[in-house]
Amino acid sequence: MISEAGQVVMLRHGLGLALEVVRLVRALPEPVAVRCIVSANSTNGTFRFHRARPGESWLGPDVDDYSGDKLIVVDSGSASIGGTPW
């Protein structure tokens, strides 16, 4: 079981990685919008990143579905890209 403190550490590391991914993508000759999703709960942690496209969110439309998870979403580019549902 991952403690609350351990989950916070995982989220902090995930946030750092997300910010680095965004920095690297912005430095490309032709930058694209990306969405990084970091989550942690009592059993695991995940880091995902996707190219953000109109109409594709990569997240569920109801934030209550993530009630057992701690979640950080980092977008580069316009907020309308990636279809943020909230």
Backbone as a ProteinNet text record, in pm:
[ID]
protein_1_A
[PRIMARY]
MISEAGQVVMLRHGLGLALEVVRLVRALPEPVAVRCIVSANSTNGTFRFHRARPGESWLGPDVDDYSGDKLIVVDSGSASIGGTPW
[TERTIARY]
84.5	0	88.9	52.9	129.7	66.5	146.6	96.6	59.1	-15.6	-50	77.2	175	300.8	370.6	368.7	428.5	357.2	225.1	148.9	184.4	202.3	239.9	377.5	471	604.7	594.1	513.2	495.6	435.9	337.7	276.3	376.4	457.7	558.6	658.8	703.2	795.9	726.3	601.9	525.5	504.9	477.8	462.2	592.3	703.6	833.6	857.9	825.6	841.1	748	624.1	528.6	579.2	630.5	682.8	802.6	884.6	999.1	950.9	850.9	795	741.1	666.7	612.5	725.9	829.2	943.4	1008	1030	1092.8	1005.1	875.1	783	781	782	782.1	911.2	1019.4	1149	1161.9	1066.3	1071.5	1061.1	1116.6	1102.9	956.2	870	726.1	654	638.2	576.1	431.6	389.6	251.9	196.3	65.1	1.8	6	39.1	39.4	-39.6	-88.4	-153.4	-79.3	-32.6	31.5	-65.1	-83.7	-174.6	-95.2	-93.3	-21.5	-125.8	-121.5	-215.7	-147.7	-202.7	-152.2	-269.4	-261.2	-358.4	-286.9	-360.7	-298	-227.5	-246	-182.9	-84.4	-92.5	-2.3	-0.5	88	94.9	113.6	63	80	119.8	191.8	225.1	194.5	108.7	77	90.2	133.3	125	79.8	1.7	-60.6	-53.7	-50.9	-67.8	-212.8	-233.2	-368	-427.6	-545.1	-616.1	-758.3	-816.9	-955.9	-1046.3	-1131.1	-1227.4	-1175.4	-1047.6	-989.7	-941.5	-998.4	-963.7	-864.5	-871.5	-790.7	-828.1	-934.7	-987	-1136.5	-1189.2	-1333	-1405.6	-1530.8	-1604.9	-1648.7	-1640.7	-1686.6	-1569.2	-1527.2	-1411.6	-1437.9	-1564.4	-1595	-1551.9	-1532.9	-1483.6	-1341.4	-1271.6	-1133.4	-1125.8	-1235.3	-1241.2	-1137.1	-1092.6	-991.1	-850.2	-834.4	-703.5	-673.7	-547.3	-498.2	-453.8	-492.2	-475.3	-421.1	-321.3	-268.3	-271.8	-323.2	-325	-248.4	-149.4	-70	-88.5	-142.2	-162.1	-64.1	-15.1	57.7	-30.9	-32.7	-119.4	-252.6	-344.2	-474.7	-553.8	-629.2	-713.2	-822.2	-862.3	-968.4	-916.5	-786.4	-729.7	-725.8	-764.8	-764.9	-898.3	-996.3	-1131.4	-1145.9	-1079.3	-1092.2	-1239.4	-1288.8	-1431.8	-1478.8	-1386.7	-1433.1	-1372.1
-118.4	0	124.6	221.1	345.5	448.5	502.1	600	731	814	947.3	1025.6	1019.8	1090.9	1036	905.2	844.7	886.5	898.3	942.3	1086	1169.9	1309.3	1316.4	1235.3	1231.5	1190.2	1086.7	1041.7	1152.3	1225.2	1334.5	1446.5	1477.5	1583.3	1544.7	1419.8	1374.4	1373.8	1330	1329.7	1469.6	1565.6	1704.1	1756.5	1726.3	1767.9	1709.5	1581.8	1518.2	1582.2	1610.3	1673.6	1809.6	1888.5	2020.3	2007.7	1905.7	1883.1	1838.1	1751.4	1708.9	1830.2	1915.5	2036.3	2125.3	2142.5	2225.8	2170	2039.6	1976.3	1985.9	1967.8	1977.1	2119.2	2217.2	2357.2	2393.4	2322.1	2350.5	2283.9	2202	2136.8	2240.1	2210.9	2303.2	2332.8	2232.9	2251.5	2196.8	2280	2232.6	2186.1	2090.2	2042.9	2052.5	2055.8	2058.1	1917.4	1907.9	1779	1790.6	1676.1	1666.7	1560.7	1597.7	1503.3	1478.7	1351.7	1313.3	1232.6	1281.9	1217.3	1178.1	1053.7	1013	919.5	917.4	827.5	787.7	665.6	619.5	524.7	451	368.2	244.6	213.8	94.2	121.3	238.3	263.2	409.8	440.5	573	558	654.8	650.4	787.5	783.5	903.9	873.5	954	937.6	1072.8	1070.4	1193.4	1159.4	1252.9	1233.1	1362.2	1349.1	1466.7	1511.6	1639.2	1692.2	1728.6	1673.8	1700.3	1743.9	1829.8	1870.1	1747.4	1746.1	1638.5	1515.5	1509.9	1397.6	1448.5	1396.4	1447.7	1359.6	1229.3	1132.1	1127.2	1196.3	1194.2	1167.5	1105.5	1084.8	1216.5	1225.9	1351.8	1387.3	1292.8	1316.2	1303.9	1415.3	1411.8	1325.7	1301.9	1216.6	1071.9	1033.5	898.8	878.5	987.3	980.6	1001.1	977	1009.9	935.1	817.1	744.4	780.9	864.7	902.3	1049	1076.6	1214.6	1236.6	1347	1365.6	1503.9	1509.2	1635.5	1626.5	1731.2	1738.2	1863.5	1845.9	1958	1962.5	2073	2092.3	2195.9	2174	2278.9	2320.4	2445.2	2492	2540.1	2565	2619.5	2524.2	2580	2499.4	2427.9	2480.7	2415.2	2293	2284	2164.2	2053.9	1937.7	1826.1	1806.1	1892	1869.5	1857.2	1943.2	1935.5	1940.6	1836.7	1831.5	1921	1983.7	2068.5	2206.3
0	0	0	-82.2	-91.5	2.4	91.9	189.2	119.3	190.9	138.7	104.6	194.3	170.2	46.3	28.7	-89.8	-218	-211.1	-327.7	-364.7	-263.8	-288.3	-354.4	-307.8	-368.8	-515.2	-543.4	-681.3	-767.6	-715	-790.6	-817.5	-718.8	-737.8	-846.5	-844.1	-948.6	-1084.5	-1087.5	-1212.2	-1267	-1177.7	-1221.1	-1280.4	-1216	-1270.4	-1408.2	-1425.8	-1556.2	-1658.9	-1619.2	-1711.1	-1757.4	-1666	-1702.6	-1797.1	-1777.4	-1866.2	-2004.7	-2010.8	-2140.1	-2214.8	-2146.1	-2209.9	-2259.3	-2179.6	-2220.5	-2346.6	-2350.2	-2466.2	-2590.4	-2573.4	-2687.9	-2742.8	-2654	-2699.4	-2771.7	-2743.1	-2807.3	-2944.6	-2982.8	-3114.4	-3225.9	-3343.7	-3455.9	-3489.5	-3471.7	-3490.7	-3367.8	-3262.1	-3138.7	-3161.9	-3082.1	-3083.9	-2942.8	-2932.7	-2800.2	-2741.4	-2613.4	-2544.8	-2415	-2369.7	-2239.2	-2159.8	-2040.6	-1948.6	-1833.6	-1800.7	-1693.5	-1590.9	-1469.3	-1359.6	-1255.4	-1211.4	-1107.5	-1008.8	-888.5	-784.3	-695.7	-644	-546	-450.5	-372.7	-269.4	-324.1	-453.3	-509.7	-622.4	-687.9	-801	-839.3	-931.2	-989.9	-1139.4	-1215.5	-1360.9	-1413.4	-1525	-1599.8	-1745.3	-1805.1	-1947	-2015	-2139.3	-2216.3	-2357.1	-2411.9	-2541.5	-2620.7	-2750.7	-2834.8	-2819.3	-2789.4	-2769.3	-2904.8	-2930.1	-3054.9	-3021.7	-3104.5	-3079.5	-3070.3	-2968.6	-2952.5	-2880.3	-2847.4	-2773.7	-2638.6	-2532	-2400.3	-2325.6	-2342.6	-2269	-2121.9	-2086.1	-1949.5	-1956	-1849.8	-1843.1	-1823.3	-1865.9	-1855.8	-1713.7	-1619.6	-1483.1	-1386.5	-1327.7	-1236.8	-1113.9	-1080	-965.7	-989.9	-1115.4	-1146.3	-1094.2	-1066.3	-1018.3	-867.1	-795.9	-653.4	-569.9	-612.2	-538.4	-577.5	-678.6	-730.4	-703.1	-688.4	-691.4	-835	-895.3	-1038.7	-1069.4	-1157.7	-1208.7	-1360.6	-1425.3	-1571.2	-1612.4	-1699.5	-1749.5	-1900.4	-1949.8	-2093.2	-2144.7	-2265.5	-2335.2	-2450.3	-2481.2	-2588.6	-2533.5	-2623.4	-2590.8	-2500.7	-2407.4	-2319.4	-2396.6	-2512.6	-2590.2	-2664.7	-2686	-2750	-2646.1	-2683.1	-2589.4	-2521.6	-2546.9	-2499.3	-2349	-2271.2	-2127.1	-2088.2	-2019.6	-1991.5	-1877.2	-1803.5	-1693.3	-1699.7
[MASK]
++++++++++++++++++++++++++++++++++++++++++++++++++++++++++++++++++++++++++++++++++++++

